[in-house]
Amino acid sequence: MTRQAPAAPRRLDFATELTRWEYAAAPETTRVEIAPRYGHFIGGEFAAPAGGGGHFASINPATEQPLCEVAQGSDADVDAAVRAARDALPAWAGLPAKERAKYIYRIARRIQERARELAVLETMDGGKPIRESRDVDIPLAAAHFFYHAGWADKLEFAFPGTRTAGTPVPPVRPVGVCGQIIPWNFPLLMAAWKLAPALACGNTCVLKPAETTPLTALRLAEICVEVGLPRGVVNVVTGDGRTGAAIVNHPGIDKIAFTGSTEVGKKIAAAVAGTGKRLTLELGGKSPNIIFEDASIDQAVEGIVEGIYFNQGHVCCAGSRLFVQESVLEEVVEKLRIRMASLRVGDPLDKNTDVGAINSKQQLATIRRYVEAGVAEGARLHEVNGHPLPDRGYWCRPSFFTGVQPSHVIAREEIFGPVLAVMSFRTPEEAITRANNTPYGLAAGVWTDKGSKIFEIARRLKAGVVWLNTYNKFDPASPFGGFKESGFGREGGLQGLRGYVRI
Amino acid sequence: MPERLNVTKTYKLFIGGAFPRTESGRSMKVAAADGPVVAHLCRASRKDLRDAVEAARAAHVKWAAATAYLRAQVLYRLAEMMEGKRRELEGAVAIGGGIEGEVARAIDRVVHYAGWADKYPQALGCANPVAGPYHNFTVPEPVGVVGVVCPDDAPLLGLVSLVAPVVCAGNACVVLASERSPVAACVLAEAIATSDMPGGVVNILTGLREELIPHFASHRGIDAIHAAGVGEEHRRVLELGAAENLKRVKVWVPEPDWFDDGACESPWCIEPFVEFKTIWHPSGS
């Protein structure tokens, strides 16, 4: 140990070799069984794919090793799933609402009981740190089913005063067969966001998990069997974008719910134009995180880290544009640099890991392209984390850019990785204008200890979720979804039910 | 030859609180049910639509920021002005073979939505019991500028039923009046101009659907579409264009009975034109 001079600020500097904290490896040891090959889940049974779709491998992004093979859903598979959902609809929608609720409660319970297995599987299939899948993804997925189960027999109170022409009493009816297409960043949680409200409102579903992360959705299908959910109420068809397109274009689908990129969301909106299909879209973002000089800076730095490095930055609402008031820019950047040096990047199954593997080779290439573009456009790249990375797997060190201009591609486009664009501002007015200067409007963060200011800024930000003095918090009771080109419709909470009922 | 020649009126567009002619210099004739031409109107162009959207965008910000109490009073004032112009509105509605009682019902509908301005956030928003030390609540906010395409049946009541829920929430709008019976919309514009409604909050165009609907659909300054009485093809065009910038679209299919208060008077008619904003703040420390 070296003795510090009395005048120097006292702090732990994780960035130097001298004081770096080393951890012993702490791998999660729970073993999960993975079959060599999975089919689709249609009409209550696991079935081999029909129509010549074949199989493809699901890769563990931390090792680049295949975990198993899953089916590539063909038009015939999708058609079979839609027919199963259609057949199941009258009985499910007609079930006493209390009974419907009990099935959904049971699903929540089974997720809780199988939580560790699901967490490990999620981490192996998608690369996210076990700490996050164990503490965030899986508990929230269970909570989503639990929350929505209770709505099943209370829908008339969610939509008071509604009625259809000629009827005195409000029948809140399901939309019908829902095609639900979900992304790879929160696989089981997104399945829960889609299925739980749909089932509570009496709909039946055809769910397509992302091609890189199908395993927990297939486990959820097993849970549907375990709880005795009537056949065909939930169907899972695996596959890539072609399978998604088959769902979108199937005439037997009444509603599409999609979470993914804005680019694909617009294509889906165009595809369903004029068909009468209902649509909700939860799309991309380039969310601003605004730090004022009167914020609690240490807390704000934690919020910045939580905002952009959570789940490797594979978060649609990631706080990827950081706006720092000029007077505290230097302090924030310095503290961020110190904090980032302590992030542990590596084996996602290690309980100490903060940043896991990038979900796929393709996504890693995308992130690298953006980092190169940032450098090429003249922004300054800071990659302060020097921990050695594993030899195999898809890895990306968390980083941030300073000297970013609003016109830079890294300040405008969604990177979907652990890359932050840091910019400064002088006045609240400027912060608001620049924060809103984007076609997206999913989320925003604001950090200040001034109460009236924070609510005024919150009011003026064009974003569906505004986190004040916090970031990346989620709850089944709290609606989530975007303004503008971040999509429409909400998921979760009272407002999230609206996409799954006819009133 | 008559003793005195009537001074017939040429109806103009209503944009930003003013009554400009169409920049295209085109006009349309409106004939009474029994034949004779009773009025000339502007046939709006794409450029007129762009001007109207610009006016609406400028007006929307202040209108959305106005207190809900003020918006309620302005809408109520509009009902007062409509009552004063009731005979003229009835005459205008009659040109297209109007329905008995349409004007009175339209006035009452404006009064209904005047009342929602300072209540709909309470009906549609809520506090959320999240599992953690956070204050969490959801509030509806106006989506912005709404393109309104009006039905031919009940040309005044249909228009009012589409516009009032949009405007009471703090949105601005650009309205395409009924193509078959547009005169009532022009008279309504005069009522709006003499109410306390800020210029640009409601803009009214007269013209042809076939020409203007594609531009409503594709204009990026329009955030949402509210339409009724459009055919299947126009609905498809609206939804396809909307996909380009993810406009929110509400097309009434089938067209409701505009005299049915149950169907046309509800916060669920406002809901398609709001964005839900959910705000989190830590509490407890």
Interface residues (C-beta under 8 A of the other chain):
Chain A: A143 F159 P160 G161 T162 R163 A165 T262 G265 K266 K267 A269 A270 V272 A273 G274 G276 L281 L283 P439 G441 I454 A458 A463 G464 V465 V466 W467 L468 N469 T470 K473 D475 A477 S478 P479 F480 G481 F483 K484 E485 G487 F488 R490 G493 L494 Q495 R498 I503
Chain B: A123 L124 C126 N128 P129 V130 A131 G132 Y134 N136 T138 D223 E232 E233 R235 R236 E239 L240 A242 A243 E244 N245 L246 R248 V253 P256 D257 D260 G262 A263 S266 P267 W268 E271 E275 F276 K277 T278 I279 W280 H281 P282
